[in-house]
Amino acid sequence: MSPNPDEAKSQESLVKGLVLSKRDLCNQDFRRANLKRAKFVKAVLKNCQFDGANCRRANFSGADLSGSSFRNARLQKANFRGALLKDVNLQGARLEGASFDEVVMKWLTENGYFHNAVGD
């Protein structure tokens, strides 16, 4: 089910630099949102949708992103240091310069969840 046009426009215009650290935000829809420089430090973001979102320079350090999707998201220079990335879908995501130090990763590669992700 795709969102209605008014809902999509509001998602695209989310304020960049948003601070949502240490919050429980499970099952949220951030598709196509402008989350440039957003701070999700130590947030619980299980099963969230970030498909097509602009998350350049966003900070997800220490966040639990289990089951979340970042299909075709812009994640250049995003910080995932110490994040939990269990079953995260990064298909087609732009990852140039993103930091994945000390992350816990488990992707369902047999389903192509990391397929076509671009990094340096």
C-alpha positions in Angstrom: 0.0 0.0 0.0 1.6 3.3 -1.0 1.1 6.5 1.0 -1.1 9.2 -0.3 0.6 12.2 -2.0 0.1 14.6 1.0 1.6 12.1 3.4 4.6 11.5 1.1 5.2 15.3 0.8 5.2 15.7 4.6 7.7 12.9 4.9 10.0 14.4 2.3 10.0 17.7 4.2 11.0 16.4 7.7 13.5 18.8 9.2 17.1 17.9 8.7 19.2 17.8 11.8 16.4 16.1 13.8 17.4 14.8 17.3 15.7 11.6 18.3 18.5 10.0 20.4 17.6 7.4 23.1 14.0 7.1 22.0 11.9 4.0 21.2 10.8 4.5 17.6 9.9 1.0 16.5 7.9 0.4 13.4 8.1 4.1 12.2 7.9 5.1 8.5 10.7 7.4 7.4 10.5 6.6 3.7 11.7 9.4 1.5 12.3 11.6 4.6 15.0 14.2 4.7 17.0 13.0 7.7 20.3 14.6 6.8 22.4 15.0 10.0 19.6 13.5 12.1 20.7 12.0 15.5 19.4 8.6 16.4 22.1 7.8 19.0 21.2 4.8 21.1 17.6 4.9 19.7 15.5 1.7 19.3 14.5 1.7 15.6 13.4 -1.9 15.1 11.5 -2.6 11.9 11.6 1.0 10.7 11.3 2.0 7.0 14.0 4.3 5.7 13.6 3.4 2.0 14.7 6.2 -0.3 15.4 8.5 2.7 18.2 11.1 2.8 20.3 10.0 5.8 23.6 11.6 4.8 25.7 12.3 7.8 23.0 10.9 10.1 24.2 9.4 13.4 22.8 5.9 14.2 25.7 5.1 16.7 24.6 2.5 19.3 21.1 2.3 17.8 19.1 -1.0 17.4 18.1 -1.1 13.8 17.0 -4.8 13.7 14.7 -5.6 10.9 14.8 -2.1 9.4 15.0 -1.3 5.7 17.3 1.3 4.0 16.6 0.3 0.4 17.9 3.0 -2.0 18.6 5.3 1.0 21.4 7.9 0.9 23.7 7.0 3.8 26.9 8.7 2.7 29.1 9.5 5.8 26.4 8.1 8.1 27.7 6.8 11.5 26.6 3.3 12.5 29.3 2.8 15.1 28.3 0.1 17.6 24.8 -0.2 16.0 22.9 -3.5 15.9 22.2 -4.2 12.2 20.5 -7.6 12.4 18.5 -8.4 9.3 18.8 -4.8 8.0 18.1 -4.3 4.3 20.7 -2.1 2.6 19.8 -3.1 -1.0 20.8 -0.2 -3.4 21.9 2.0 -0.5 24.6 4.6 -1.0 27.2 3.9 1.7 30.3 6.0 0.6 32.2 7.1 3.7 29.7 5.5 6.1 31.2 4.2 9.4 30.4 0.6 10.5 33.0 0.3 13.3 32.1 -2.2 16.0 28.6 -2.9 14.6 26.8 -6.2 15.1 25.8 -7.3 11.6 23.7 -10.1 10.3 22.2 -9.7 6.9 20.0 -12.2 5.1 22.3 -12.2 2.1 20.4 -15.2 0.6 17.5 -12.8 0.1 19.8 -10.1 -1.4 19.4 -7.6 1.5 22.9 -6.3 1.0 22.7 -6.7 -2.8 23.8 -3.6 -4.9 24.7 -1.5 -1.8 27.4 1.0 -2.9 30.3 2.0 -0.8 34.0 2.9 -1.0 
